[in-house]
Amino acid sequence: MTGQMVDDGAGRAARRAATVAPRPAARPIAAVLPLVLLFYAFLLPGEIRVEIAGLAIYPHRMAFLVLLPWCLARPFDRFHAIDVLVFAAAIWMVLSFSVFYGFQQGVVRGAALAIDVMAAYLIARLSIRSLRDLRVLLVMIAPGLALAGLTMAVESVTHTNLVHPAAARIFGPLPLYENGQAIGTVDVRTEVRLGLMRARGAFAHAILAGVFLGTMLGLYLFGSLRKWPYLAGVAAGFCSIFSVSSAAFLALLLVLALYAYDRLQQIATFASWRLFMVVAGILMLVGQVVSSSGIAGIVIRLSLNPATGSYRLRIWEYGLQSISNNPWFGIAFSGYDRPSWMIESIDNHWLLMGVRHGFVEPLLLLAAFITAIVAMSLVAVRQTGEADRRLCVGIAVILAVIVITGFSVSFFGALASWIFVMLGIAVSILNNERSKAPAAAPAPSRIAFRTAS
């Protein structure tokens, strides 16, 4: 009922101190525009591409090329330990491919994957410097997310694929790859679950569409925005249900549950994130010990289709065997050993990284994400403003959801870069918060986009 009754001055001051984020030295809004451009490139269908010498340049890679001069001209802030982990992971991609394919071919093929990681990560690191910058980003991409969600809703309800067929008529159909080679064109299928078509809008797959929107919901719930940006972002997040995907439902459930728990702390003195982490750790330990396939198997079993869950357990089994047989450098784009009735794809991002590049790669990536989650949680505790504390928690939640859903989905195409954008945003904010003098608590002031209680 805020805004519908008149408060006394003391009440307004207390609420503003609790919910309005402190404002650091303001950066021009234009500083965030490169990352805005990249986000909108993520929302374009892959059919919009340019082919040069047989190499397809998709929208997000076009954005990388356009923003390359800007990246080279921007100063990089101080290094964080997570930067080292990400750089090492990118280098390992090139090294593993060079070992498998030979130096010349391996460098070319591995560099393409490494650039998808490093370009996205660096653009995020150079664009975002503070929580205020992140709020500016959320406001500017809210219309695109809302349109993406609306498109999925229409496709799902009407049982009609709209975006990809229309883009294919103009730009040509997408190639279908196997072992890193094009073997045909992608068939846009219609699959119905629970009376709804599994919509994917402009995304490469319905699962990716659902996980992306469901995860982004967390930033808008925790972001303390108000009015149309908040409503647009939240509506887009809930449109993830139209992917009718277990992974999307898992992402949505995790975001909502963690948001509800964070709000519970405002009214229940016993609730704390420390207690939550202890209980979650105990439950994960019990699940790891009791379940024959561990935590990963439990996540995999959370499927709308039991047959799909069982199939993913087979992927886990044969994928781990492949890593055991090729532990250091993996098998690149080659198909892993499996029964003939199983297809080549691996619906587990961290497992895929291990099969493709060896066990070092997923260890580096998971170390980077988990370090960011822990560090962001510690930063949240130190925040003096409630709005900034919530947003720091929201960033940690999103990274955690990416890690967890990564055990049931493989991030590919544009969304393989998106997860590193989110990691880059987190690291920049960690650096910014670390650079603040402990005693220099700035006075609360309004930010460009006001926050809500």
Disulfide bonds with the S-S distance in Angstrom:
none
